[in-house]
Amino acid sequence: MRVLVIGSGSIGRRHHDNLEKLGAQSRLLSWREAGPGGAVAAMDDVGAVVIATATNVRLPLIEAATARSLPIYIEKPLAFRPAEVEAIAALAAPVAERSMLGYMMRYHPAVRALAGSDLSDVFQFALTIGHDVTQWRANWRFSESYAAKADGGGVLLDLCHELDLAACLFPGLTVARVESLGHRAFPGVDFASRISLTRQGVVGDVSMDYLTPLLHRRTSLRGTERMHEFDFAAQVYRVIEPSGPRLLDLPLERNAMFLDAMRDFLALAFGGETSGNPLMPRLDLCLPSARLVADAWSKRVFIGEITKGIP
């Protein structure tokens, strides 16, 4: 199992290390050093490709990989413009059933528990995530990262797992409106966004930010029969029913999600048996979520600016 990982940032290195842990022969290639020519040439010697570059340079890599019939693991988001989502969907169609989109949160035990619950009574939901972006990693500057670019950057794309979760729990959601806060030093980049979503009988919001001093990640589902209050950061998962609240024991080791996702990708790519996870983010099955993310990004309306200093 020979796999090429294009993109040597933190997520690319994680995928490379996990592939080696799973017994694959992985080659980690820096996009900045190799460029498009070197990255495409390196595809001739492998059986699968992981694309972990910035979002705005992926289309030619996807085209080159699919021209070679190579299955691909693409980091989220798939694309940030609706037209590019459709272009990728058309290009990748021949390999989509053997490819994956990097929504590793679909392997989180609490996400799987929610998706396996009866949510037919839910009428309202709220999903939130945020953390001060200047605290994310040591020796890392936001201004020098992909996230600071108007094309392909910003918090809505960076933290779009929550949009994917909403799409998993409530298929068929559409974007009603998106309100964003920007920053004078980074035009076109959203630092906080709230996406209002609707479906017959269900309304909800997904909110994300680069600003809050401590990590928060919560999912609240309100129904006529019960409520789900899940705090992913604290790993406290509460279901509130007429008989009273009950806690779910759903321990997590973070890298296990990445390992499980990559294990399934190797199975898809090289003909093995997958885990049977009903949420497995196979590329063809993730297109509704990818379309929702791109539609939300395209509908951002900047309603103000934040003043926090961002190095």
C-alpha positions as CSV (number, residue, x, y, z in Angstrom):
1,M,0.0,0.0,0.0
2,R,1.9,3.0,-1.3
3,V,0.3,6.4,-0.5
4,L,1.4,9.9,-1.5
5,V,0.6,12.7,1.1
6,I,0.7,16.1,-0.6
7,G,1.0,18.9,2.0
8,S,3.5,18.8,4.9
9,G,1.7,21.0,7.3
10,S,0.4,19.7,10.7
11,I,-2.5,17.7,9.2
12,G,-0.4,16.3,6.4
13,R,2.2,15.1,8.9
14,R,-0.5,13.6,11.0
15,H,-1.9,11.6,8.0
16,H,1.7,10.5,7.0
17,D,2.4,9.3,10.5
18,N,-0.9,7.5,10.8
19,L,-0.5,5.8,7.4
20,E,2.9,4.4,8.6
21,K,1.3,3.2,11.8
22,L,-1.3,1.4,9.8
23,G,1.4,-0.4,7.7
24,A,1.3,1.7,4.5
25,Q,4.3,3.0,2.7
26,S,3.7,6.8,2.9
27,R,5.7,9.5,1.1
28,L,5.2,13.0,2.6
29,L,5.6,15.7,-0.1
30,S,5.8,19.5,0.6
31,W,3.6,21.3,-1.8
32,R,5.6,24.5,-1.5
33,E,8.9,22.7,-2.3
34,A,7.5,20.3,-5.0
35,G,5.0,22.6,-6.7
36,P,2.3,21.3,-9.0
37,G,4.8,19.6,-11.4
38,G,6.6,17.6,-8.7
39,A,3.3,16.7,-6.9
40,V,1.8,15.4,-10.1
41,A,4.9,13.4,-11.1
42,A,5.0,11.8,-7.7
43,M,1.6,10.3,-8.3
44,D,3.0,7.8,-10.9
45,D,4.5,5.6,-8.2
46,V,1.6,5.2,-5.7
47,G,-1.8,3.6,-5.4
48,A,-3.6,6.4,-3.5
49,V,-3.2,10.1,-2.8
50,V,-3.9,12.2,0.3
51,I,-4.4,15.9,-0.5
52,A,-3.7,18.1,2.5
53,T,-2.9,21.3,0.8
54,A,-4.6,24.7,1.1
55,T,-8.1,24.4,-0.4
56,N,-7.5,26.8,-3.3
57,V,-4.8,24.7,-5.0
58,R,-6.5,21.3,-4.9
59,L,-8.4,21.2,-8.2
60,P,-5.5,20.4,-10.5
61,L,-4.2,17.8,-8.0
62,I,-7.6,16.1,-7.9
63,E,-7.7,16.2,-11.7
64,A,-4.3,14.6,-12.0
65,A,-5.1,11.9,-9.4
66,T,-8.4,10.9,-11.0
67,A,-6.9,10.9,-14.5
68,R,-4.7,8.1,-13.1
69,S,-7.7,6.4,-11.4
70,L,-6.1,6.9,-8.0
71,P,-8.4,7.0,-5.0
72,I,-8.1,10.3,-3.0
73,Y,-8.4,11.4,0.6
74,I,-9.1,15.1,0.5
75,E,-8.9,17.3,3.6
76,K,-12.0,19.3,4.4
77,P,-13.5,21.4,3.1
78,L,-13.8,20.0,-0.4
79,A,-14.0,23.5,-1.9
80,F,-15.3,26.9,-1.0
81,R,-17.1,27.9,-4.2
82,P,-20.2,26.0,-5.3
83,A,-19.0,25.7,-8.9
84,E,-15.7,24.1,-7.8
85,V,-17.6,21.6,-5.7
86,E,-19.5,20.5,-8.8
87,A,-16.2,20.5,-10.9
88,I,-14.6,18.2,-8.3
89,A,-17.7,16.0,-8.1
90,A,-17.6,15.5,-11.9
91,L,-13.8,14.9,-12.0
92,A,-13.8,12.5,-9.1
93,A,-16.9,10.5,-10.0
94,P,-15.0,7.5,-11.3
95,V,-13.1,7.1,-8.0
96,A,-15.6,8.7,-5.6
97,E,-16.7,5.3,-4.1
98,R,-13.1,4.6,-3.2
99,S,-12.3,8.1,-2.0
100,M,-12.9,10.0,1.2
101,L,-13.4,13.6,2.5
102,G,-11.5,14.4,5.7
103,Y,-14.5,14.6,8.1
104,M,-12.8,12.6,10.8
105,M,-15.4,13.9,13.4
106,R,-17.7,11.3,11.9
107,Y,-15.7,8.8,13.8
108,H,-16.1,10.6,17.2
109,P,-18.1,8.2,19.5
110,A,-20.4,11.1,20.6
111,V,-21.2,12.0,17.0
112,R,-21.9,8.4,16.2
113,A,-24.2,8.2,19.3
114,L,-26.1,11.3,18.1
115,A,-26.5,10.0,14.6
116,G,-27.8,6.7,15.9
117,S,-30.4,8.4,18.1
118,D,-34.0,9.0,17.3
119,L,-34.0,12.7,16.4
120,S,-37.4,12.8,14.8
121,D,-38.8,15.0,17.6
122,V,-36.1,17.7,17.2
123,F,-37.3,21.1,16.1
124,Q,-34.3,23.3,17.0
125,F,-30.6,22.9,17.2
126,A,-27.5,24.9,18.0
127,L,-23.9,23.9,17.3
128,T,-21.0,26.1,18.4
129,I,-17.2,25.9,18.2
130,G,-14.5,28.4,18.8
131,H,-11.1,29.1,20.3
132,D,-8.6,32.0,20.2
133,V,-6.7,31.4,16.9
134,T,-3.5,32.9,18.3
135,Q,-3.3,30.1,20.8
136,W,-3.7,27.2,18.4
137,R,-0.2,26.0,18.0
138,A,3.3,27.0,19.2
139,N,5.5,28.8,16.7
140,W,2.6,29.4,14.3
141,R,1.2,32.7,13.1
142,F,-2.3,33.2,11.7
143,S,-1.1,35.9,9.3
144,E,1.3,33.4,7.6
145,S,-1.2,30.6,7.3
146,Y,-3.8,29.5,4.7
147,A,-6.5,30.6,7.1
148,A,-5.6,34.3,6.6
149,K,-6.3,34.2,2.9
150,A,-9.6,35.6,1.5
151,D,-9.8,32.7,-0.9
152,G,-10.1,29.5,1.1
153,G,-9.4,30.9,4.5
154,G,-11.6,32.1,7.4
155,V,-13.3,30.4,10.3
156,L,-16.3,29.0,8.4
157,L,-14.1,26.8,6.3
158,D,-11.6,26.1,9.0
159,L,-14.1,24.8,11.5
160,C,-16.7,23.4,9.1
161,H,-17.0,20.0,11.0
162,E,-20.0,21.5,12.7
163,L,-21.7,22.2,9.4
164,D,-21.0,18.6,8.4
165,L,-22.4,17.4,11.7
166,A,-25.6,19.3,11.1
167,A,-25.8,17.9,7.6
168,C,-25.4,14.3,9.0
169,L,-28.0,14.8,11.7
170,F,-30.6,16.6,9.5
171,P,-30.2,15.8,5.8
172,G,-31.7,18.3,3.5
173,L,-30.7,21.5,5.4
174,T,-30.5,24.7,3.4
175,V,-28.7,27.9,4.2
176,A,-31.1,30.8,5.2
177,R,-28.4,33.4,6.0
178,V,-24.8,33.8,7.2
179,E,-23.7,36.7,9.3
180,S,-19.9,37.2,9.7
181,L,-17.5,39.4,11.5
182,G,-14.3,40.4,9.8
183,H,-11.0,42.1,10.6
184,R,-9.6,45.2,9.0
185,A,-6.1,43.6,8.5
186,F,-7.6,40.6,6.8
187,P,-10.2,41.7,4.2
188,G,-12.6,38.9,3.1
189,V,-11.7,36.6,6.0
190,D,-14.4,35.8,8.6
191,F,-13.3,35.6,12.3
192,A,-16.8,34.7,13.6
193,S,-19.7,33.4,11.6
194,R,-23.2,32.3,12.3
195,I,-25.0,30.2,9.8
196,S,-28.8,29.9,10.0
197,L,-30.1,26.6,8.6
198,T,-33.6,25.3,7.9
199,R,-35.5,22.2,6.9
200,Q,-39.1,21.2,7.1
201,G,-39.9,21.1,10.8
202,V,-36.3,22.0,12.0
203,V,-34.4,25.3,12.4
204,G,-30.9,25.8,13.8
205,D,-27.7,27.7,13.9
206,V,-24.1,26.7,13.5
207,S,-21.7,29.3,15.0
208,M,-17.9,29.3,15.0
209,D,-15.2,31.8,16.0
210,Y,-11.5,32.5,16.2
211,L,-11.9,34.6,19.3
212,T,-13.0,32.9,22.6
213,P,-10.2,32.4,25.1
214,L,-11.0,28.8,25.9
215,L,-12.0,26.1,23.5
216,H,-15.7,25.5,23.4
217,R,-17.5,22.9,21.3
218,R,-21.1,22.2,22.1
219,T,-24.1,20.6,20.4
220,S,-27.6,21.3,21.7
221,L,-30.7,19.5,20.2
222,R,-34.1,20.5,21.5
223,G,-37.0,18.1,20.9
224,T,-40.5,17.5,22.1
225,E,-39.5,14.2,23.7
226,R,-35.9,14.9,24.9
227,M,-32.9,17.2,24.7
228,H,-29.3,16.4,23.9
229,E,-26.7,18.6,25.5
230,F,-23.2,17.5,24.3
231,D,-20.1,19.3,25.4
232,F,-17.3,17.9,23.2
233,A,-14.6,20.0,24.8
234,A,-15.4,18.7,28.3
235,Q,-16.5,15.3,27.0
236,V,-19.8,15.6,28.9
237,Y,-22.7,14.1,27.0
238,R,-26.2,14.6,28.6
239,V,-29.6,13.4,27.4
240,I,-32.5,15.1,29.2
241,E,-35.8,13.2,29.2
242,P,-39.0,13.5,31.2
243,S,-37.6,11.0,33.7
244,G,-34.5,13.0,34.3
245,P,-31.0,13.5,32.8
246,R,-28.7,10.7,32.0
247,L,-25.0,10.9,31.1
248,L,-23.4,8.9,28.3
249,D,-19.9,7.5,28.8
250,L,-18.2,8.1,25.4
251,P,-14.4,8.4,26.0
252,L,-12.2,9.6,23.2
253,E,-8.5,9.6,22.3
254,R,-8.3,12.3,19.6
255,N,-5.9,10.6,17.2
256,A,-8.1,7.5,17.2
257,M,-10.6,9.4,14.9
258,F,-7.9,10.1,12.4
259,L,-6.6,6.5,12.5
260,D,-10.1,5.1,12.0
261,A,-10.7,7.4,9.1
262,M,-7.4,6.5,7.4
263,R,-8.0,2.8,8.1
264,D,-11.3,3.0,6.2
265,F,-9.6,5.0,3.4
266,L,-6.9,2.3,3.0
267,A,-9.7,-0.3,2.9
268,L,-11.6,1.6,0.2
269,A,-8.4,2.3,-1.8
270,F,-6.9,-1.1,-1.7
271,G,-9.9,-3.4,-1.5
272,G,-10.1,-4.2,2.2
273,E,-13.0,-4.4,4.6
274,T,-14.2,-1.1,6.0
275,S,-15.3,-0.5,9.6
276,G,-19.0,-0.4,8.9
277,N,-19.3,3.1,10.3
278,P,-22.6,4.3,8.8
279,L,-21.2,7.9,8.7
280,M,-18.0,6.9,6.8
281,P,-17.2,10.0,4.8
282,R,-16.9,8.4,1.4
283,L,-16.6,11.2,-1.1
284,D,-19.7,10.5,-3.1
285,L,-21.8,10.4,0.1
286,C,-20.3,13.6,1.4
287,L,-21.3,15.8,-1.5
288,P,-24.4,17.2,0.2
289,S,-22.3,18.3,3.1
290,A,-19.6,19.8,0.8
291,R,-22.4,21.7,-1.1
292,L,-23.8,23.1,2.2
293,V,-20.3,24.4,3.3
294,A,-19.7,26.1,-0.1
295,D,-23.1,27.6,-0.2
296,A,-22.7,29.0,3.3
297,W,-19.3,30.5,2.4
298,S,-20.7,32.1,-0.7
299,K,-23.6,33.7,1.4
300,R,-21.5,35.3,4.0
301,V,-22.6,38.9,4.8
302,F,-20.0,40.9,6.8
303,I,-21.9,42.9,9.4
304,G,-19.0,44.3,11.4
305,E,-15.3,44.0,12.4
306,I,-13.5,42.7,15.5
307,T,-10.6,44.6,16.9
308,K,-8.5,41.9,18.6
309,G,-4.9,42.0,17.6
310,I,-4.0,39.0,15.3
311,P,-0.3,38.4,14.7
